[in-house]
Amino acid sequence: MEVYEIIVVAFLVTFVASIFLGYPIAWTLGGLSLIFTAGGILLHDYFGVDTFLLTRWGNFAIIVDRIFATMANWVLVALPMFVYMGLMLDRSGVAEKMMTNFVRVFRGMRGGLAITVVLMGILLAASTGIVGASVVLLATLSIPIMMRQNYSKEFASGVVAAAGTLGILVPPSIMLVIMADQLSISVGDLFMGAIVPGVALGFLYLFYVILVGLIRPDMAPAPPEAEPLTGREVWGAILATVPTATLIIAVLGTIFTGFATPSEASGVGAFGATLLALFNGRLSLQVVRQVGIETALTTAFIFGIFLGATAFALVMRSLGGDEFIAHLLKGLPFGPTGILIFILFVAFVSGFFLDWLEIVLIILPLVAPVVKDLGFNLIWFVVVFAVCLQTSFLTPPVGFSLFYLKGVVPKEITTVHIYRGVIPFVILQLIMVVVVFVWPELVLWLPRKVYGSVG
């Protein structure tokens, strides 16, 4: 093993160790980049050690240009707009109206409340894309009712956490925007390719919920004395979905038809969510101020990690890390398909300890060139990778949906209940990874139908 390869391994190991020590990820990425740059230059200047391209500070100084390029990136303008859209929609009152009407429609069914939560999760995913907001909103609206109807604590927790997590996969998703930017691929292609797997995963949750209601009625009981369903209640539920459906069409429709870029469509979505809050009497200066502050904080957090990851990627490449990783992966005795499965396995395991953002900014750019060299379609691979990263929100100890949920559920629901409850849904997510892996047309058919070619 060459000296620079040893340094690359030390760089990666130190990064993982620092994560476990609890240091902020953005500072960890940037700080380690400076430390290893200095170390590489000292080894080269004073000991004559080959540190690949990392031989002088001038190589690292181009980080300034990369930071400016990141902040001037037109695609990333969509991030604060989509964040604002999700947060404003959360306060618009649309979700409460849908929940109330859906509960009336499904009240007589076993597991009717859980069915309502999954359907709400699908609709919120296609309109907000903010996992934290979706999980908290669904938990606040549904968990107390589920507890009154004697739902299993594990089942109720799992349904809410899984349904709220759909927002990271179903377009418009900030994760897909960042993935497209990192790999210089079309956001529209990626959005179009993720629609079928994302909605299919939601309906897989729905099938499981209905099955639990039929097989284990003690976990998801129906109300003892439910009134008969009326046509007026069904019509009310349909009308309640119209505002959300309109917003979805306004955002995704303008992107898919080519009428607007994702950045422009995100502005349409932000404006539309503000109008919905206004029409529902929920818009005020205080609400705008709160949403603006939360949007700024969330965006600053994302871009802070962006800048740290930019420095990390620069040093990794300067050390020859991308060549080392490519050589390492291609040297595995598994064949192209086996290498791809290994990459997905690493992403799955990483999700136990890292947030999706670190995985997308650090691991994905390192493995994507290898996947492309092996002859796989990059749009398909990124969607499979995104489905795999769904699990990172539900797997302890760093599953963010679990933290969001624990913060708002009643005290009788413990962390153990939540952990047990998400296990079936993690299995369902892995099943969907296998399905999309085996049938690439689930991803490629829609973009090819609309755009004529993919990737």
RACORDA-V986038 format. One record per residue. N is the residue number from 0. RES is the residue in three letters. PHI is phi in radians with two decimals (999 if undefined). PSI is psi in whole degrees, -180 to 180 (none if undefined). NEAR is the number of other ideal C-beta (glycine too) atoms within 10 Angstrom. Layout:
n: (N N)
res: (RES RES)
phi: (PHI PHI)
psi: (PSI PSI)
near: (NEAR NEAR)
This chain:
n: (0 1 2 3 4 5 6 7 8 9 10 11 12 13 14 15 16 17 18 19 20 21 22 23 24 25 26 27 28 29 30 31 32 33 34 35 36 37 38 39 40 41 42 43 44 45 46 47 48 49 50 51 52 53 54 55 56 57 58 59 60 61 62 63 64 65 66 67 68 69 70 71 72 73 74 75 76 77 78 79 80 81 82 83 84 85 86 87 88 89 90 91 92 93 94 95 96 97 98 99 100 101 102 103 104 105 106 107 108 109 110 111 112 113 114 115 116 117 118 119 120 121 122 123 124 125 126 127 128 129 130 131 132 133 134 135 136 137 138 139 140 141 142 143 144 145 146 147 148 149 150 151 152 153 154 155 156 157 158 159 160 161 162 163 164 165 166 167 168 169 170 171 172 173 174 175 176 177 178 179 180 181 182 183 184 185 186 187 188 189 190 191 192 193 194 195 196 197 198 199 200 201 202 203 204 205 206 207 208 209 210 211 212 213 214 215 216 217 218 219 220 221 222 223 224 225 226 227 228 229 230 231 232 233 234 235 236 237 238 239 240 241 242 243 244 245 246 247 248 249 250 251 252 253 254 255 256 257 258 259 260 261 262 263 264 265 266 267 268 269 270 271 272 273 274 275 276 277 278 279 280 281 282 283 284 285 286 287 288 289 290 291 292 293 294 295 296 297 298 299 300 301 302 303 304 305 306 307 308 309 310 311 312 313 314 315 316 317 318 319 320 321 322 323 324 325 326 327 328 329 330 331 332 333 334 335 336 337 338 339 340 341 342 343 344 345 346 347 348 349 350 351 352 353 354 355 356 357 358 359 360 361 362 363 364 365 366 367 368 369 370 371 372 373 374 375 376 377 378 379 380 381 382 383 384 385 386 387 388 389 390 391 392 393 394 395 396 397 398 399 400 401 402 403 404 405 406 407 408 409 410 411 412 413 414 415 416 417 418 419 420 421 422 423 424 425 426 427 428 429 430 431 432 433 434 435 436 437 438 439 440 441 442 443 444 445 446 447 448 449 450 451 452 453 454)
res: (MET GLU VAL TYR GLU ILE ILE VAL VAL ALA PHE LEU VAL THR PHE VAL ALA SER ILE PHE LEU GLY TYR PRO ILE ALA TRP THR LEU GLY GLY LEU SER LEU ILE PHE THR ALA GLY GLY ILE LEU LEU HIS ASP TYR PHE GLY VAL ASP THR PHE LEU LEU THR ARG TRP GLY ASN PHE ALA ILE ILE VAL ASP ARG ILE PHE ALA THR MET ALA ASN TRP VAL LEU VAL ALA LEU PRO MET PHE VAL TYR MET GLY LEU MET LEU ASP ARG SER GLY VAL ALA GLU LYS MET MET THR ASN PHE VAL ARG VAL PHE ARG GLY MET ARG GLY GLY LEU ALA ILE THR VAL VAL LEU MET GLY ILE LEU LEU ALA ALA SER THR GLY ILE VAL GLY ALA SER VAL VAL LEU LEU ALA THR LEU SER ILE PRO ILE MET MET ARG GLN ASN TYR SER LYS GLU PHE ALA SER GLY VAL VAL ALA ALA ALA GLY THR LEU GLY ILE LEU VAL PRO PRO SER ILE MET LEU VAL ILE MET ALA ASP GLN LEU SER ILE SER VAL GLY ASP LEU PHE MET GLY ALA ILE VAL PRO GLY VAL ALA LEU GLY PHE LEU TYR LEU PHE TYR VAL ILE LEU VAL GLY LEU ILE ARG PRO ASP MET ALA PRO ALA PRO PRO GLU ALA GLU PRO LEU THR GLY ARG GLU VAL TRP GLY ALA ILE LEU ALA THR VAL PRO THR ALA THR LEU ILE ILE ALA VAL LEU GLY THR ILE PHE THR GLY PHE ALA THR PRO SER GLU ALA SER GLY VAL GLY ALA PHE GLY ALA THR LEU LEU ALA LEU PHE ASN GLY ARG LEU SER LEU GLN VAL VAL ARG GLN VAL GLY ILE GLU THR ALA LEU THR THR ALA PHE ILE PHE GLY ILE PHE LEU GLY ALA THR ALA PHE ALA LEU VAL MET ARG SER LEU GLY GLY ASP GLU PHE ILE ALA HIS LEU LEU LYS GLY LEU PRO PHE GLY PRO THR GLY ILE LEU ILE PHE ILE LEU PHE VAL ALA PHE VAL SER GLY PHE PHE LEU ASP TRP LEU GLU ILE VAL LEU ILE ILE LEU PRO LEU VAL ALA PRO VAL VAL LYS ASP LEU GLY PHE ASN LEU ILE TRP PHE VAL VAL VAL PHE ALA VAL CYS LEU GLN THR SER PHE LEU THR PRO PRO VAL GLY PHE SER LEU PHE TYR LEU LYS GLY VAL VAL PRO LYS GLU ILE THR THR VAL HIS ILE TYR ARG GLY VAL ILE PRO PHE VAL ILE LEU GLN LEU ILE MET VAL VAL VAL VAL PHE VAL TRP PRO GLU LEU VAL LEU TRP LEU PRO ARG LYS VAL TYR GLY SER VAL GLY)
phi: (999 -1.20 -1.09 -1.13 -1.23 -1.10 -1.13 -1.04 -1.08 -1.09 -1.06 -1.18 -1.11 -1.10 -1.06 -1.09 -1.10 -1.14 -1.07 -1.19 -1.36 1.57 -1.26 -0.98 -1.09 -1.11 -1.21 -1.09 -1.09 -1.18 -1.14 -1.11 -1.08 -1.15 -1.08 -1.31 -1.12 -1.07 -1.11 -1.11 -1.18 -1.12 -1.08 -1.28 -1.30 -1.79 -2.14 1.16 -1.45 -1.32 -1.93 1.08 -1.55 -1.51 -2.12 -2.74 -1.13 -1.05 -1.17 -1.45 -1.12 -1.20 -1.04 -1.08 -1.11 -1.19 -1.13 -1.08 -1.13 -1.13 -1.25 -1.68 -1.21 -1.15 -1.11 -1.28 -1.05 -1.15 -1.06 -1.09 -1.19 -1.18 -1.10 -1.04 -1.03 -1.12 -1.19 -1.20 -1.11 -1.05 -1.72 -1.38 1.53 -1.11 -1.13 -1.09 -1.13 -1.10 -1.07 -1.06 -1.27 -1.14 -1.06 -1.12 -1.22 -1.76 -1.12 -1.49 -1.61 -1.18 1.31 -1.04 -1.16 -1.16 -1.05 -1.04 -1.09 -1.14 -1.08 -1.10 -1.08 -1.12 -1.18 -1.17 -1.08 -1.42 -2.19 -1.98 1.34 -1.84 -1.10 -1.00 -1.11 -1.16 -1.11 -1.11 -1.13 -1.12 -1.14 -1.11 -1.40 -1.93 -1.02 -1.03 -1.18 -1.06 -1.15 -1.17 -1.65 1.11 -1.19 -1.07 -1.06 -1.13 -1.15 -1.07 -1.12 -1.11 -1.08 -1.15 -1.09 -1.23 -1.12 -1.20 -1.40 -1.03 -1.10 -1.43 -1.94 -1.28 -1.08 -1.45 -1.98 -1.18 -1.13 -1.17 -1.08 -1.18 -1.06 -1.08 -1.16 -1.13 -1.85 0.96 -2.05 -1.25 -1.12 -1.07 -1.05 -1.18 -1.06 -1.10 -1.21 -1.52 -1.08 -1.11 -1.05 -1.13 -1.19 -1.08 -1.11 -1.06 -1.28 -1.16 -1.03 -1.08 -1.07 -1.12 -1.09 -1.11 -1.10 -1.09 -1.08 -1.41 -1.54 -2.16 -1.08 -1.20 -1.45 -2.49 -1.31 -1.57 -1.01 -1.10 -2.30 -1.55 -1.29 -1.07 -1.31 -1.99 -1.11 -1.13 -1.20 -1.10 -1.11 -1.11 -1.17 -1.13 -1.10 -1.16 -1.49 -1.05 -1.05 -1.15 -1.08 -1.10 -1.13 -1.07 -1.13 -1.12 -1.45 -1.26 -1.09 -1.19 -1.28 -1.20 -1.48 1.40 -1.24 -2.52 -1.34 -0.98 -1.14 -1.19 -1.14 -1.13 -1.15 -1.05 -1.12 -1.09 -1.14 -1.12 -1.12 -1.13 -1.12 -1.10 -1.11 -1.15 -1.12 -1.59 1.26 -1.83 -1.56 -2.66 -1.07 -1.13 -1.13 -1.05 -1.11 -1.11 -1.12 -1.09 -1.14 -1.13 -1.11 -1.10 -1.14 -1.12 -1.12 -1.11 -1.08 -1.12 -1.26 -1.06 -1.19 -0.96 -1.18 -1.09 -1.17 -1.10 -1.13 -1.05 -1.12 -1.09 -1.18 -1.04 -1.23 -1.15 -1.45 1.46 -1.14 -1.18 -1.13 -1.12 -1.11 -1.08 -1.10 -1.12 -1.19 -1.21 -1.48 -1.18 -1.50 -1.96 1.47 -0.96 -1.14 -1.11 -1.10 -1.10 -1.09 -1.10 -1.08 -1.14 -1.12 -1.09 -1.11 -1.11 -1.16 -1.06 -1.11 -1.24 -2.12 -2.07 -1.28 -1.03 -1.15 -1.14 -1.13 -1.18 -1.46 -1.92 -1.37 -1.01 -1.12 -1.36 -1.67 -1.05 -1.06 -1.12 -1.05 -1.14 -1.13 -1.36 1.68 -1.54 -1.22 -1.22 -1.08 -1.06 -1.08 -1.11 -1.16 -1.04 -1.06 -1.15 -1.08 -1.10 -1.24 -0.93 -1.13 -1.12 -1.41 -1.99 -1.71 -1.25 -1.60 -1.95 -1.26 -1.13 -1.08 -1.18 -1.17 -1.01 -1.17 -1.05 -1.25 -2.17 -1.40 -1.06 -1.11 -1.20 -1.60 -1.63 -1.07 -1.09 -1.02 -1.15 -1.05 -1.13 -1.17 -1.49 -0.97 -1.04 -1.33 -1.12 -1.09 -1.11 -1.10 -1.16 -1.07 -1.17 -1.03 -1.11 -1.07 -1.19 -1.15 -1.34 -2.05 -1.02 -1.11 -1.04 -1.62 -1.52 -1.11 -1.16 -1.07 -1.16 -1.14 -1.50 -1.76 1.60 -2.60 -2.29 1.20)
psi: (132 160 -43 -28 -37 -40 -40 -47 -44 -38 -48 -43 -42 -39 -48 -42 -40 -35 -43 -24 -9 13 146 136 -40 -44 -35 -47 -49 -43 -46 -34 -44 -44 -46 -27 -48 -43 -43 -40 -41 -43 -38 -46 -39 -20 -4 26 138 110 36 -124 -10 80 -11 160 -24 -31 -34 -23 -21 -4 -30 -47 -38 -37 -44 -40 -38 -46 -22 5 119 -33 -39 -8 -27 -26 -58 -31 -43 -37 -47 -44 -47 -44 -40 -40 -34 -32 0 -17 -3 -44 -39 -41 -43 -43 -45 -44 -39 -39 -39 -39 -42 11 -28 -6 150 128 18 -38 -39 -39 -43 -44 -43 -45 -41 -39 -41 -45 -42 -35 -39 -2 -22 -54 5 108 -47 -46 -41 -45 -47 -43 -48 -40 -44 -39 -32 -35 -47 -39 -42 -41 -37 -29 15 35 151 133 -41 -45 -45 -44 -45 -43 -46 -46 -44 -44 -39 -23 -13 -24 -20 -13 -44 127 148 119 131 -28 -42 -36 -45 -40 -45 -41 -42 -34 4 48 169 127 -39 -44 -43 -42 -47 -41 -27 -12 -53 -50 -39 -48 -38 -39 -40 -42 -25 -41 -43 -43 -42 -43 -45 -40 -42 -41 -34 -41 -38 72 -20 -25 -28 71 158 154 142 -34 76 135 152 146 139 158 -31 -38 -39 -45 -37 -38 -39 -45 -34 -25 -12 -47 -44 -44 -38 -42 -41 -46 -39 -37 -60 -35 -41 -30 -49 -29 -7 8 -30 153 164 -36 -44 -40 -32 -35 -39 -43 -42 -43 -41 -41 -37 -41 -39 -41 -38 -47 -29 6 22 -2 131 168 -35 -42 -45 -41 -47 -45 -41 -43 -46 -37 -44 -43 -45 -44 -42 -39 -46 -47 -28 -45 -36 -49 -41 -43 -32 -44 -42 -47 -39 -46 -40 -44 -37 -28 -4 21 -36 -41 -39 -46 -43 -45 -41 -46 -44 -19 -6 141 44 -16 168 -47 -40 -39 -42 -43 -39 -42 -44 -36 -42 -41 -41 -47 -39 -31 -18 -26 -21 151 158 -32 -42 -39 -42 -39 -23 -53 -46 -47 -23 -35 -23 -43 -36 -45 -43 -40 -29 -5 11 149 128 -36 -46 -46 -43 -39 -43 -44 -41 -42 -40 -39 -14 -37 -26 -21 -19 -6 124 159 -3 23 108 -34 -32 -39 -45 -44 -46 -30 -16 -8 159 159 -27 -16 112 172 -36 -42 -44 -45 -45 -38 -31 -13 -50 -34 -31 -41 -42 -38 -42 -35 -42 -35 -45 -43 -48 -34 -42 -34 81 -25 -21 -30 -43 -20 -48 -49 -37 -38 -39 -46 -16 -29 160 130 none)
near: (8 13 15 22 17 12 24 25 13 13 20 18 10 14 20 11 11 17 17 8 7 7 14 14 21 20 13 21 27 20 15 20 24 13 13 24 22 13 15 27 17 12 18 18 12 8 9 7 16 14 24 21 13 26 16 13 10 7 18 20 9 11 19 9 9 14 15 10 10 15 11 9 14 11 16 19 17 28 22 20 25 27 25 26 31 28 24 29 30 22 21 26 17 25 24 15 18 23 22 14 19 24 20 21 20 20 18 14 19 22 27 24 28 30 22 30 30 25 23 25 27 20 24 29 28 25 30 30 29 27 27 21 24 30 28 19 25 26 27 15 19 23 23 13 16 23 15 10 16 12 22 20 21 19 23 28 27 29 33 34 29 30 30 29 28 26 29 24 27 27 25 28 26 26 22 25 24 23 25 21 20 18 20 9 17 17 23 21 24 27 26 26 31 27 20 19 23 26 16 15 27 23 12 18 28 19 12 21 27 18 11 21 21 12 10 14 12 11 18 27 17 17 15 7 6 13 10 6 14 11 7 9 17 13 11 16 20 12 12 22 18 11 22 23 14 15 25 20 13 16 29 22 14 17 23 20 10 10 11 17 17 26 19 16 26 26 18 19 28 24 16 22 29 19 16 23 22 13 13 15 9 15 20 12 7 8 17 15 10 14 24 14 11 19 21 13 11 20 18 12 14 18 17 16 25 22 17 23 24 19 21 24 21 18 26 24 17 22 23 20 22 18 15 22 18 15 12 13 21 12 9 11 6 12 10 14 11 11 20 21 15 14 23 21 11 15 24 19 13 20 22 13 15 21 19 25 19 23 21 25 24 22 18 22 17 19 22 21 16 20 23 14 12 15 7 19 16 18 24 21 24 26 30 27 23 27 25 24 28 29 23 27 30 24 21 12 9 18 23 18 28 22 16 24 26 16 11 15 23 10 5 8 21 13 14 10 19 25 18 16 24 28 13 17 24 20 12 18 26 16 13 23 24 13 16 24 19 8 13 18 11 20 29 21 15 19 26 17 10 14 14 7 8 23 19)
